[in-house]
Amino acid sequence: MTDAIVAEGVRKRYGDKAALDGLDLVVGRGTVHGVLGPNGAGKTTAVRVMATLLRADEGRVEVAGHDVRRAPDEVRHRIGLLGQHAALDEELSGRQNLEMFGRLHHLGARRAGVRADELLARFGLADTGRKAVKAYSGGMRRRLDLAASLITEPEVLFLDEPTTGLDPRGRAEVWDAVMLLVMFGYLVGGGKGVEGDYVDFLVPGMLALTMAFGLESTMVAITQDLNKGVIDRFRSMPMTNGAVLVGRSVADMLQSAASIVVMAAVGLAIGWRVHGSFGAVLGAFGLLLLLRFAMLWMGIWLAMVAGKPELVQAVQILVWPVGFLSNAFAVPSTMPDWLGAVVEWNPMSATASSVRHLFGNPGGADEVWLAVAWPVGLVAIFFPLAVRRFARLSH
């Protein structure tokens, strides 16, 4: 498999100034590569050369297996480019912009429309897709610009300082979109490598992901109760301190059990089928709830450490990658080797694989012992930490 980008000895001068002086760069497929440097270091020049917008004075550059000098059209068919400023028609709506770029890429009217709707939904712009771009916020324009650069599902995507000129909230919007792109582009991959029905593979993974993401709801509930004085009121009443934590854990576990039932029903409605025995199915649900139980105590401890609901967002930055860096959506063998190794060691992957095995779904593996050991180990760590932290509220 060829590398995504190969640059050797690339030089580019503007008069007496050398913008690029012997650039060597190799970027593997399926990776995210960042180039850092001060203003004037040549970052934009390098992007323009690799995107066929600028001819280098010396050196060789290949992108997606094609030489940018000898086969620029082949390169252009395989790349997407997000420049420093939003390249959009402000009089057109968001959807019309995407349709226009699709037609310019020869997708055809029908395919361009379908692709535009897909991208608007992916980047959270479905509700504003028919509004003129001039009414968009900076972050919305940048997300639409990113969507436009993905209209052809490019093999290589260039991002040239994508958050330039945006406020912190706008930057967060753009990087959230980029993170989702990376996860769905390189982790999901449309179900590649799955032997059997993808829905049968996906639903158990989504059940496991939901249990892992329950950590967030526990954190939000605990921090809100702390800041509203709810926990202090309970602690002031004639009850044991442990009753507060027990009540929270029971409430969250009941809610998670209900979530499993609802998601399983939705899965059955869209074609998911269970092929395991009744006992195996009960075991699968037990493993899911065990994972949620571990996330519950981790969430309680993290909430009391964070103290405020606003700080939960910082934890979400870690929870999302951990959740998606699993086999919930795709098999590790389709990922880059290093990423596949990380996914294999993710505790959530053990639960997802074991649940698939017990349900009789594709992609399963008999790793029940591992799916039990990981959550039990996490409970052994975070249960005493949470209890100790709760006890310290009195000090």
C-alpha positions as CSV (number, residue, x, y, z in Angstrom):
1,M,0.0,0.0,0.0
2,T,1.5,3.4,-1.1
3,D,1.9,6.2,1.3
4,A,-0.6,9.1,1.2
5,I,2.1,11.7,0.7
6,V,5.7,11.5,-0.3
7,A,7.9,14.6,-0.7
8,E,11.6,14.5,-1.4
9,G,13.9,17.5,-1.6
10,V,11.2,20.0,-2.4
11,R,12.3,23.6,-2.9
12,K,10.4,26.8,-3.6
13,R,11.7,30.3,-3.7
14,Y,9.9,33.7,-3.9
15,G,12.7,35.9,-5.3
16,D,15.5,35.8,-2.7
17,K,13.4,34.1,0.0
18,A,13.3,30.3,0.3
19,A,9.8,29.3,1.4
20,L,10.8,25.6,1.2
21,D,14.4,24.5,1.3
22,G,14.7,20.7,0.8
23,L,11.4,19.5,2.3
24,D,11.3,15.7,2.9
25,L,8.0,14.3,4.2
26,V,6.3,10.9,4.3
27,V,2.7,10.5,5.5
28,G,1.2,7.1,5.7
29,R,-2.3,6.2,4.7
30,G,-4.9,6.2,7.5
31,T,-3.0,8.6,9.6
32,V,-3.4,12.2,10.8
33,H,-0.2,14.3,10.3
34,G,0.3,17.8,11.7
35,V,2.9,20.3,10.5
36,L,3.8,22.9,13.1
37,G,5.8,26.1,12.6
38,P,5.8,29.9,13.0
39,N,4.3,32.3,10.4
40,G,6.3,32.3,7.3
41,A,7.8,28.8,7.9
42,G,6.3,27.6,4.6
43,K,3.4,25.5,5.8
44,T,0.9,27.0,3.4
45,T,3.4,26.8,0.5
46,A,3.9,23.1,1.2
47,V,0.1,22.5,1.2
48,R,-0.3,24.4,-2.1
49,V,2.5,22.4,-3.7
50,M,1.0,19.1,-2.6
51,A,-2.5,20.2,-3.6
52,T,-1.3,21.0,-7.2
53,L,-1.9,24.8,-6.7
54,L,1.8,25.7,-6.9
55,R,4.7,24.2,-8.8
56,A,7.8,23.5,-6.8
57,D,11.2,24.7,-8.2
58,E,12.9,21.4,-7.3
59,G,12.0,18.0,-5.8
60,R,9.4,15.3,-6.2
61,V,5.9,15.1,-4.6
62,E,3.5,12.2,-4.8
63,V,0.0,12.4,-3.4
64,A,-2.3,9.3,-3.3
65,G,0.3,7.5,-5.5
66,H,0.4,10.1,-8.2
67,D,3.1,12.7,-9.1
68,V,1.7,16.3,-8.6
69,R,3.7,17.6,-11.6
70,R,3.1,14.8,-14.1
71,A,-0.5,13.8,-13.1
72,P,-2.1,16.8,-11.4
73,D,-5.6,15.8,-12.6
74,E,-5.2,12.4,-11.0
75,V,-4.2,14.0,-7.7
76,R,-7.1,16.5,-7.8
77,H,-9.6,13.6,-8.1
78,R,-8.2,12.2,-4.9
79,I,-7.8,15.1,-2.5
80,G,-9.8,17.6,-0.6
81,L,-8.6,21.0,0.5
82,L,-9.7,23.2,3.4
83,G,-7.9,26.6,3.1
84,Q,-7.4,29.3,5.7
85,H,-10.6,31.1,4.7
86,A,-14.1,29.7,3.9
87,A,-14.4,29.3,0.1
88,L,-18.2,29.5,-0.1
89,D,-20.8,31.5,-2.0
90,E,-22.5,33.5,0.7
91,E,-25.7,34.1,-1.4
92,L,-26.4,30.4,-1.8
93,S,-27.7,28.1,0.9
94,G,-25.4,25.6,2.6
95,R,-27.0,22.8,0.6
96,Q,-26.8,24.7,-2.7
97,N,-23.0,25.2,-2.0
98,L,-22.5,21.5,-1.5
99,E,-24.6,20.6,-4.5
100,M,-22.6,23.0,-6.6
101,F,-19.3,21.5,-5.5
102,G,-20.7,18.1,-6.2
103,R,-21.7,19.0,-9.7
104,L,-18.3,20.6,-10.4
105,H,-16.8,17.2,-9.4
106,H,-19.1,15.5,-11.9
107,L,-21.2,13.6,-9.3
108,G,-24.4,14.3,-11.2
109,A,-27.5,16.2,-9.9
110,R,-29.0,13.3,-8.0
111,R,-25.8,12.0,-6.4
112,A,-24.7,15.6,-5.5
113,G,-28.0,16.2,-3.7
114,V,-27.7,12.9,-1.7
115,R,-24.1,13.6,-0.8
116,A,-25.0,17.2,0.3
117,D,-27.7,15.9,2.6
118,E,-25.3,13.3,4.0
119,L,-22.6,15.9,4.8
120,L,-25.1,18.4,6.3
121,A,-26.3,15.7,8.7
122,R,-22.8,14.6,9.6
123,F,-21.6,18.1,10.4
124,G,-24.8,19.2,12.4
125,L,-26.1,21.6,9.7
126,A,-29.2,19.7,8.5
127,D,-31.5,22.2,10.2
128,T,-29.7,25.2,8.6
129,G,-28.9,23.7,5.2
130,R,-31.5,25.8,3.4
131,K,-30.4,29.1,4.9
132,A,-28.1,31.5,3.1
133,V,-24.4,31.1,4.1
134,K,-24.2,34.8,4.9
135,A,-26.5,34.1,7.9
136,Y,-24.1,31.4,9.3
137,S,-21.8,31.9,12.3
138,G,-18.0,31.6,11.8
139,G,-18.0,28.0,13.1
140,M,-20.9,27.0,10.9
141,R,-19.2,28.4,7.8
142,R,-16.0,26.5,8.7
143,R,-17.9,23.2,9.1
144,L,-19.7,23.8,5.8
145,D,-16.3,24.5,4.2
146,L,-15.0,21.2,5.6
147,A,-18.0,19.4,4.3
148,A,-17.4,20.9,0.9
149,S,-13.8,19.5,0.9
150,L,-15.2,16.0,1.6
151,I,-17.8,16.0,-1.2
152,T,-16.0,13.3,-3.1
153,E,-14.8,11.3,-0.1
154,P,-11.1,12.1,-0.8
155,E,-8.2,9.8,-0.1
156,V,-6.2,12.7,1.2
157,L,-7.5,15.8,3.0
158,F,-5.4,18.9,3.5
159,L,-6.4,21.3,6.3
160,D,-4.5,24.6,6.1
161,E,-5.0,26.4,9.5
162,P,-8.7,25.5,9.6
163,T,-9.5,27.6,12.7
164,T,-7.9,30.8,11.6
165,G,-10.0,33.8,12.6
166,L,-12.5,31.9,14.8
167,D,-13.3,32.5,18.4
168,P,-12.8,29.7,21.0
169,R,-16.3,28.3,20.4
170,G,-15.9,28.3,16.7
171,R,-12.5,26.5,17.0
172,A,-14.2,23.9,19.2
173,E,-16.9,23.4,16.6
174,V,-14.4,22.8,13.8
175,W,-12.2,20.5,15.8
176,D,-15.2,18.5,16.9
177,A,-16.1,18.1,13.2
178,V,-12.5,17.1,12.4
179,M,-12.5,14.6,15.2
180,L,-15.7,13.0,14.0
181,L,-14.3,12.9,10.5
182,V,-11.2,11.1,11.6
183,M,-13.1,8.6,13.8
184,F,-15.7,7.8,11.1
185,G,-13.3,7.9,8.3
186,Y,-10.6,5.6,9.7
187,L,-12.4,3.7,12.4
188,V,-15.8,3.0,10.9
189,G,-14.9,2.7,7.3
190,G,-18.4,1.6,6.3
191,G,-18.1,-1.8,7.9
192,K,-15.1,-2.9,6.0
193,G,-13.8,-6.3,7.0
194,V,-17.0,-7.4,8.7
195,E,-18.0,-11.0,7.7
196,G,-21.8,-11.1,7.7
197,D,-24.5,-8.5,8.2
198,Y,-23.1,-5.2,9.3
199,V,-26.3,-4.4,11.3
200,D,-25.7,-7.6,13.3
201,F,-22.1,-6.4,13.9
202,L,-23.1,-2.8,14.7
203,V,-25.9,-3.2,17.3
204,P,-23.9,-5.0,20.0
205,G,-21.1,-2.5,19.5
206,M,-23.6,0.4,20.0
207,L,-25.0,-1.3,23.1
208,A,-21.5,-1.5,24.6
209,L,-20.7,2.1,23.5
210,T,-23.9,3.3,25.3
211,M,-22.9,1.7,28.5
212,A,-19.4,3.3,28.3
213,F,-20.9,6.7,27.6
214,G,-23.1,6.3,30.7
215,L,-20.1,7.7,32.6
216,E,-21.0,11.1,31.2
217,S,-24.6,11.0,32.5
218,T,-23.4,9.9,35.9
219,M,-20.9,12.7,36.1
220,V,-23.4,15.3,35.0
221,A,-25.9,14.1,37.6
222,I,-23.4,14.1,40.5
223,T,-21.9,17.5,39.7
224,Q,-25.4,19.0,39.4
225,D,-26.5,17.5,42.7
226,L,-23.3,18.8,44.3
227,N,-23.7,22.3,43.1
228,K,-27.4,22.6,43.8
229,G,-26.9,21.4,47.3
230,V,-29.0,18.2,46.8
231,I,-26.2,16.0,48.2
232,D,-25.7,18.3,51.1
233,R,-29.4,18.1,51.9
234,F,-29.3,14.3,51.9
235,R,-26.2,14.2,54.0
236,S,-27.9,16.5,56.6
237,M,-30.8,14.0,56.9
238,P,-30.8,11.0,59.3
239,M,-29.5,8.5,56.8
240,T,-26.1,6.8,56.3
241,N,-23.8,8.5,53.9
242,G,-23.5,5.4,51.8
243,A,-27.3,5.6,51.1
244,V,-26.6,8.6,48.7
245,L,-24.1,6.7,46.6
246,V,-26.3,3.5,46.6
247,G,-29.3,5.5,45.5
248,R,-27.4,7.1,42.7
249,S,-26.0,3.8,41.5
250,V,-29.3,2.0,41.6
251,A,-31.0,4.9,39.7
252,D,-28.3,4.9,37.0
253,M,-28.3,1.1,36.6
254,L,-32.1,1.0,36.2
255,Q,-31.9,3.7,33.6
256,S,-29.1,1.9,31.8
257,A,-31.1,-1.4,31.8
258,A,-34.0,0.5,30.3
259,S,-31.7,2.0,27.6
260,I,-30.5,-1.5,26.7
261,V,-34.1,-2.6,26.2
262,V,-35.0,0.4,24.1
263,M,-31.8,0.1,21.9
264,A,-32.3,-3.6,21.5
265,A,-35.9,-3.0,20.3
266,V,-34.7,-0.4,17.8
267,G,-32.0,-2.8,16.7
268,L,-34.6,-5.5,16.1
269,A,-36.7,-3.0,14.1
270,I,-33.8,-2.2,11.7
271,G,-32.9,-5.9,11.1
272,W,-30.7,-7.0,14.0
273,R,-31.1,-10.6,14.8
274,V,-30.0,-12.7,17.9
275,H,-28.8,-16.2,17.2
276,G,-27.6,-17.2,20.7
277,S,-29.4,-19.2,23.3
278,F,-31.6,-17.6,26.0
279,G,-28.9,-18.1,28.6
280,A,-26.2,-16.6,26.3
281,V,-28.4,-13.6,25.7
282,L,-28.9,-13.0,29.4
283,G,-25.1,-13.3,29.8
284,A,-24.6,-10.7,27.1
285,F,-26.9,-8.3,28.9
286,G,-25.1,-9.0,32.1
287,L,-21.7,-8.1,30.6
288,L,-23.2,-4.8,29.3
289,L,-24.5,-3.9,32.7
290,L,-21.2,-4.9,34.3
291,L,-19.4,-2.4,32.0
292,R,-21.9,0.2,33.0
293,F,-21.4,-0.5,36.7
294,A,-17.7,0.1,36.3
295,M,-18.3,3.3,34.4
296,L,-20.7,4.3,37.2
297,W,-18.1,4.3,39.9
298,M,-15.5,5.9,37.7
299,G,-18.1,8.6,36.9
300,I,-18.9,9.2,40.6
301,W,-15.2,9.6,41.5
302,L,-14.5,11.9,38.5
303,A,-17.5,14.0,39.2
304,M,-16.4,14.6,42.8
305,V,-12.9,15.5,41.6
306,A,-14.2,17.8,38.9
307,G,-16.8,19.4,41.2
308,K,-18.5,21.5,38.5
309,P,-20.7,20.5,35.5
310,E,-18.6,22.7,33.3
311,L,-15.5,20.6,33.9
312,V,-17.4,17.5,32.7
313,Q,-16.8,18.8,29.1
314,A,-13.1,18.3,29.7
315,V,-13.7,14.7,30.6
316,Q,-15.8,14.2,27.5
317,I,-12.8,15.1,25.4
318,L,-11.2,11.9,26.8
319,V,-14.4,9.7,26.9
320,W,-15.2,10.1,23.2
321,P,-11.9,8.9,21.8
322,V,-11.8,6.0,24.3
323,G,-15.3,5.1,23.2
324,F,-14.7,5.3,19.5
325,L,-11.2,3.8,19.7
326,S,-12.8,0.4,20.0
327,N,-14.3,-2.3,17.8
328,A,-17.8,-0.9,18.2
329,F,-18.0,0.1,14.6
330,A,-15.3,-1.7,12.7
331,V,-12.9,-4.7,13.0
332,P,-9.3,-3.8,14.1
333,S,-7.8,-5.6,11.1
334,T,-9.1,-2.8,8.8
335,M,-7.3,-0.1,10.8
336,P,-3.6,0.9,10.7
337,D,-1.5,-1.5,12.7
338,W,-0.8,0.8,15.7
339,L,-4.5,1.8,15.9
340,G,-5.7,-1.8,15.7
341,A,-3.4,-2.6,18.7
342,V,-4.9,0.2,20.7
343,V,-8.4,-0.9,19.9
344,E,-7.7,-4.5,20.8
345,W,-6.6,-3.4,24.3
346,N,-9.6,-1.2,24.9
347,P,-11.8,-2.6,27.7
348,M,-14.9,-1.7,25.7
349,S,-13.7,-3.9,22.8
350,A,-13.6,-6.9,25.1
351,T,-17.2,-6.3,26.1
352,A,-18.3,-5.7,22.5
353,S,-16.6,-8.8,21.2
354,S,-18.0,-11.0,24.0
355,V,-21.5,-9.7,23.6
356,R,-21.4,-10.3,19.8
357,H,-20.2,-13.9,20.6
358,L,-23.0,-14.5,23.0
359,F,-25.6,-13.0,20.7
360,G,-24.3,-15.1,17.9
361,N,-23.4,-12.1,15.8
362,P,-20.5,-11.6,13.4
363,G,-17.2,-10.2,14.8
364,G,-17.6,-12.0,18.1
365,A,-14.9,-13.6,20.2
366,D,-15.0,-15.8,23.3
367,E,-13.4,-13.2,25.6
368,V,-15.9,-13.3,28.4
369,W,-13.2,-13.6,31.0
370,L,-11.6,-10.4,29.7
371,A,-15.0,-8.7,29.5
372,V,-15.4,-9.5,33.2
373,A,-11.9,-8.9,34.3
374,W,-11.7,-5.3,32.9
375,P,-14.8,-3.9,34.6
376,V,-14.1,-5.8,37.9
377,G,-10.6,-4.3,37.9
378,L,-12.0,-0.8,37.3
379,V,-14.6,-1.2,40.1
380,A,-11.8,-2.4,42.4
381,I,-9.9,0.8,41.7
382,F,-12.7,3.5,41.5
383,F,-15.2,2.2,44.1
384,P,-12.9,2.8,47.1
385,L,-11.7,6.1,45.5
386,A,-15.3,7.3,45.2
387,V,-16.2,6.2,48.7
388,R,-13.1,7.9,50.1
389,R,-13.8,11.1,48.1
390,F,-17.4,11.2,49.3
391,A,-16.3,10.8,52.9
392,R,-14.0,13.7,52.5
393,L,-16.9,16.0,51.8
394,S,-17.3,16.3,55.6
395,H,-13.7,17.6,56.0
